[in-house]
């Protein structure tokens, strides 16, 4: 990381993604958005969606929860496994992501066993798309 090593939370997450060449919008309240995210694999390959991330204030100690997706990919379903389960209306989980946003409740597995950074988190998000 080339910037301030003391950054934490959404500011650090956004900075790490910018340093990796990703466009990021900081929305405040630890919310960031990645506009026009390009899905590379899976049944949604080629789709461009906005991805929202609510970053915990202690990031990188704790990872973000699942992504918010600005397109209705699945019906809301509070139960069941990925890909169609644990899909919620974002308005119930975010102050910034509202209409036509879905929250995919997908806790990051084994965060402490590898690099704790935004690039690794986004690799996890891409893996979620691959398994749609």
C-alpha positions in Angstrom: 0.0 0.0 0.0 1.6 3.3 -1.1 -0.6 5.7 0.9 -1.3 6.2 4.6 -0.7 2.8 6.3 -3.0 4.0 9.2 -6.1 4.0 7.0 -8.8 1.6 8.1 -12.4 0.8 7.1 -13.9 2.0 3.9 -11.2 4.6 3.1 -8.5 1.8 3.2 -10.7 -0.6 1.2 -11.3 2.1 -1.5 -7.6 3.0 -1.6 -6.5 -0.6 -2.1 -8.9 -1.0 -5.0 -7.8 2.2 -6.6 -4.2 1.1 -6.3 -5.2 -2.1 -8.1 -6.8 -0.1 -10.9 -10.5 -0.4 -9.9 -12.8 2.6 -10.1 -14.4 3.2 -6.7 -16.9 5.7 -5.3 -16.9 6.4 -1.6 -20.5 7.1 -0.4 -19.8 7.7 3.2 -20.8 5.7 6.2 -18.2 3.0 5.2 -20.1 2.3 2.0 -18.3 2.1 -1.3 -19.5 1.4 -4.8 -17.8 -0.2 -7.7 -19.6 1.1 -10.8 -20.0 -1.0 -13.9 -18.4 -4.1 -12.4 -17.7 -6.6 -15.2 -18.8 -10.2 -14.4 -16.1 -12.4 -16.0 -17.5 -15.9 -15.6 -20.7 -17.9 -14.8 -24.1 -17.6 -16.2 -24.0 -13.8 -15.8 -20.8 -13.5 -17.8 -20.5 -10.2 -19.6 -23.0 -8.5 -17.3 -22.1 -5.0 -16.0 -23.6 -4.3 -12.5 -22.9 -1.8 -9.8 -21.5 -3.6 -6.7 -21.9 -2.0 -3.3 -19.7 -3.0 -0.3 -20.4 -2.0 3.3 -16.9 -2.1 4.9 -16.5 -2.7 8.6 -14.8 0.2 10.4 -12.0 -2.1 11.5 -11.1 -3.4 8.0 -8.7 -5.1 7.4 -9.1 -6.9 10.7 -12.7 -7.9 9.7 -13.9 -8.5 6.1 -17.0 -6.9 4.6 -20.1 -9.0 4.5 -21.5 -10.1 1.2 -21.9 -7.8 -1.8 -24.8 -5.6 -2.6 -25.8 -5.9 -6.3 -27.6 -3.2 -8.3 -29.7 -5.6 -10.3 -32.3 -8.1 -9.3 -30.5 -11.4 -10.1 -32.5 -13.6 -7.8 -35.8 -13.4 -6.0 -35.4 -12.3 -2.4 -35.0 -15.5 -0.3 -33.9 -15.3 3.3 -33.1 -19.0 3.5 -31.2 -21.7 1.6 -27.7 -22.0 0.0 -25.9 -19.9 -2.5 -26.6 -18.9 -5.2 -30.4 -18.3 -4.7 -30.5 -18.4 -0.9 -29.8 -15.6 1.6 -30.7 -12.9 -0.9 -32.2 -9.8 0.8 -33.5 -6.4 -0.2 -30.5 -4.1 0.4 -32.7 -1.4 2.0 -32.8 -3.6 5.1 -29.0 -3.8 5.3 -27.7 -0.5 4.1 -28.3 3.3 4.3 -27.1 3.9 0.7 -28.2 0.8 -1.3 -32.0 0.9 -1.7 -34.3 0.3 -4.7 -33.3 -2.4 -7.2 -30.3 -3.4 -5.0 -29.9 -6.9 -3.5 -27.8 -7.9 -0.6 -26.2 -11.4 -0.9 -25.4 -12.5 2.6 -22.1 -14.3 2.0 -19.7 -14.1 4.9 -16.1 -14.4 3.7 -14.7 -17.8 4.7 -11.3 -18.0 6.4 -10.4 -14.3 6.3 -7.6 -14.7 8.8 -5.9 -17.5 6.8 -4.7 -15.2 3.9 -4.0 -11.7 2.8 -6.5 -9.3 4.4 -7.1 -6.8 1.6 -9.7 -5.5 -0.8 -8.2 -7.3 -3.8 -8.6 -10.7 -2.1 -12.2 -9.7 -1.1 -13.0 -8.8 -4.7 -11.6 -12.2 -5.9 -14.1 -13.7 -3.5 -16.9 -11.7 -5.1 -15.9 -12.8 -8.5 -16.0 -16.5 -7.3 -19.6 -15.8 -6.2 -20.5 -14.8 -9.7 -18.7 -17.9 -11.2 -20.9 -20.1 -9.0 -24.2 -18.6 -10.1 
